[in-house]
Amino acid sequence: MGNPKTDNLTLEQKLLRLQEIQKLLEGGSVNLTDSIALFDEANVLKVDIEAELAVIKNKITEIETRSMDQGKEESF
């Protein structure tokens, strides 16, 4: 969604990478410098994921609205 680091990843791949980063950070075996880089990557992924989910939500809302409108037209 506009970030060169993550544009080539699917939503599912982004979620998996975010989970990997979480495990690494929670594991406590990553040094401070690497932790900061991982935290930064996680934030980039979070922003991308949120943006993609917003697009998906809008598409679902459009589909539901269209479906409801078609149902109203058919009942007349």
Contacts in CASP RR format, 6 or more apart in sequence:
PFRMAT RR
TARGET T0000
AUTHOR 0000-0000-0000
METHOD contacts of the structure
MODEL  1
MGNPKTDNLTLEQKLLRLQEIQKLLEGGSVNLTDSIALFDEANVLKVDIE
AELAVIKNKITEIETRSMDQGKEESF
1 7 0 8 1.000
1 48 0 8 1.000
1 51 0 8 1.000
1 52 0 8 1.000
1 55 0 8 1.000
2 48 0 8 1.000
3 44 0 8 1.000
3 47 0 8 1.000
3 48 0 8 1.000
5 41 0 8 1.000
5 44 0 8 1.000
6 14 0 8 1.000
6 44 0 8 1.000
6 45 0 8 1.000
6 48 0 8 1.000
9 17 0 8 1.000
11 49 0 8 1.000
11 52 0 8 1.000
11 53 0 8 1.000
14 45 0 8 1.000
14 48 0 8 1.000
14 49 0 8 1.000
14 52 0 8 1.000
15 49 0 8 1.000
17 41 0 8 1.000
17 45 0 8 1.000
18 42 0 8 1.000
18 45 0 8 1.000
18 46 0 8 1.000
18 49 0 8 1.000
21 38 0 8 1.000
21 39 0 8 1.000
21 41 0 8 1.000
21 42 0 8 1.000
21 45 0 8 1.000
22 42 0 8 1.000
24 30 0 8 1.000
24 38 0 8 1.000
25 35 0 8 1.000
25 38 0 8 1.000
25 39 0 8 1.000
25 42 0 8 1.000
30 38 0 8 1.000
END
